[in-house]
Amino acid sequence: MKFTKSILMTKLKATAVHLSMSGIVFIYLAYQIYYNWYPQPYFAIDGGWQGIRLIAAVDLVLGPFITFLIFDLRKSRREILFDLSIILVIQLGSLAYGIHAAYSQRPVAIIMFNDVTISATMEQYAGTLKSPDQLRQYSDEKPPIIYSSIPVDREIIDEVNRLKREENVSEHAQTQLYRSRAEFTVALRERQANLLAQLRRSKGEPAFDAWLESNGEARDAVLIERFYGRYGNAWLVFDLDGRYLDYFALQMVDNAEIEAKQ
C-alpha cells in the first residue's frame, strides 16, 4: 500500500491520542513512585529513578510506537479492532511487568545493620513478612528506619545463617534481630564519632554545614547516618531522639563500591 501524507497524519493522530491516554497513566504512576514507593532520597539513589524510566519506556514509548506502526484506517473495522486489541494486550502486559518490578523493589524498610544502613525489599524477607505494615511497630518513618543487631550468641548466629542459607532470608531482613526505637537511638549516638570521620573523609562536611545553616540547626543538636542505596548514597539526619528529619549530599557511586561497604 502507498504511504501518503494523509495516512501519516492519521497515524500521528492515533499515536497522539494513545500518548495522551498513556500520559495520564504515567503521571499517576510517577506520583506513586516518587511520593509513596520511593520517597526522597530513595528515589534518586535506591531504584525509584530506574523504576520510573522503565514505566516511561513501556507506557510512553512502546505502546504509542506500536500504534504508529500498525494503525491504518484503510483496514476493515474487524482488522482495526484486532490491531487495537493486540496493542492493548502488549502494552498492558508490559506495563504490568514494569509496575511489578518498580513496586516489588521499593524499599519497605531502611535497616541500620552492622556498619551500614541499607534498604530492605519485600523479596529479601522471603515470605517471612506478610505486609510492610508489620514494620510500623519499630518506626513511624516512611519507610520505617530500623536498627538490627545480631547478639553474640552462637545459637542465634546459627539460626541467622540457617535462615539465610535455607530460606533465602537476607540477614538485614530477619525481623527477630530488630531492636526497639530506644536501642536505635543509642546505637546511632554511639556511631557518631565514626560517622563524622567518614563525613570528613568523603568531603561531605560543606554539604552538612550548608544543611545545618539552611535549617537553623547546630551540629550537636542532630545525629547523622550514611545510607547506602543501590545506586548511590546520602546522609540521613535525625534529631537527638532518633527521629528522622531530612537528608543531604546525594552522591551517585559505583554499585561495586556500595556492595563492598555492605
Secondary structure, 3 states (H helix, E strand, C coil): CCCCHHHHHHHHHHHHHHHHHHHHHHHHHHHHHHHHHCCCCHHHHCCHHHHHHHHHHHHHHHHHHHHHHHCCCCCCHHHHHHHHHHHHHHHHHHHHHHHHHHHHCCCCEEEEECCEEEEECHHHHCCCCCCHHHHHHCCCCCCCEEEECCCCCHHHHHHHHHHHHHCCCCHHHCHHHECCHHHHHHHHHHCHHHHHHHHHHCCCHHHHHHHHHHHCCCHHHEEEEEEECCCEEEEEEEECCCCEEEEEEEEECCHHHHHHHC
